[in-house]
Amino acid sequence: LPVDASRFTGIELEVRGNAAAMQLQLRGLERQQWTVSVAGTGPEWRRVRIELADASASNWRGEPLADAATWNGQALLQLVFVGRGRSGGQLWYELDNIRFY
């Protein structure tokens, strides 16, 4: 079932790992998706705040879509965190204390 997340302005979490870059994908009904870029990770835990107003419509690969609906948070189904590492390397990351604010 979808969740109405429209009253929240962001997501806060703690992250560590070796990802060169990350994305948060917000997935909604009817295959709608919005993406927010997140800075890469390091071996020590750090707190990250992600502003949901920065989310832009994207396809399943996280590539921008110019003519899609803007994020309104009214029908959220999934949060998906995607990490990107170096070619041929092993990617790892851990997430903890994920919360909406």
C-alpha positions in Angstrom: 0.0 0.0 0.0 1.3 3.5 -0.8 2.2 5.9 2.0 1.4 9.6 2.1 4.8 11.2 2.8 3.8 14.7 1.7 4.2 16.1 5.2 7.9 15.4 5.3 10.6 17.6 3.8 13.5 15.1 3.9 15.2 11.9 5.0 18.0 11.6 7.4 20.2 8.5 7.7 23.7 7.3 8.7 25.9 5.7 6.0 29.3 4.2 5.5 31.0 2.2 2.8 33.0 2.6 -0.3 30.5 3.9 -2.8 31.8 6.7 -5.1 28.3 8.1 -5.4 24.8 7.1 -4.3 21.2 7.8 -5.3 18.0 7.7 -3.4 15.1 6.5 -5.6 11.6 7.3 -4.4 9.2 4.9 -6.1 5.5 5.6 -6.4 2.4 4.3 -8.0 2.1 3.7 -11.8 5.9 3.2 -12.1 6.6 6.8 -11.1 10.1 7.4 -9.7 12.1 10.4 -8.4 15.8 10.4 -7.8 18.0 12.5 -5.5 21.8 12.3 -5.7 23.7 11.6 -2.5 27.5 12.1 -1.9 29.7 9.1 -1.8 30.5 7.2 1.3 33.7 6.6 3.4 34.7 3.9 6.0 33.4 6.0 9.0 29.7 6.5 9.8 28.4 9.9 8.8 25.0 11.5 9.0 23.3 12.5 5.7 20.2 14.7 5.2 18.4 14.4 1.9 16.0 17.2 0.9 13.0 15.7 -0.9 12.4 19.0 -2.7 15.6 18.1 -4.7 14.0 14.9 -6.1 13.5 14.9 -9.9 11.5 12.5 -12.0 13.7 9.7 -13.4 13.5 6.4 -15.3 14.4 3.0 -13.7 18.1 3.8 -14.2 17.9 7.1 -12.4 18.2 9.1 -15.6 16.2 12.4 -15.6 12.8 12.6 -17.3 11.8 16.1 -18.4 8.0 15.7 -18.8 7.1 13.6 -15.7 5.2 14.6 -12.6 6.9 16.5 -9.8 7.5 14.9 -6.4 4.5 15.4 -4.1 5.0 12.5 -1.7 1.4 11.4 -1.8 1.8 7.8 -3.0 5.2 6.5 -1.9 5.8 2.8 -2.2 9.5 2.2 -1.9 12.8 3.9 -0.9 15.7 2.4 -2.9 19.3 3.3 -2.3 21.7 2.7 -5.2 25.5 2.8 -4.8 28.0 3.2 -7.6 31.6 2.1 -7.3 34.7 1.7 -9.3 34.6 -0.6 -12.4 35.8 -4.0 -11.4 35.8 -3.2 -7.7 33.7 -4.6 -4.9 30.9 -2.2 -3.7 29.6 -2.2 -0.2 27.7 0.2 2.0 25.6 0.2 5.1 22.7 2.3 6.1 21.3 2.9 9.6 18.9 5.1 11.5 16.8 6.0 8.5 14.0 8.5 9.3 11.8 11.1 7.7 11.8 14.7 9.0 
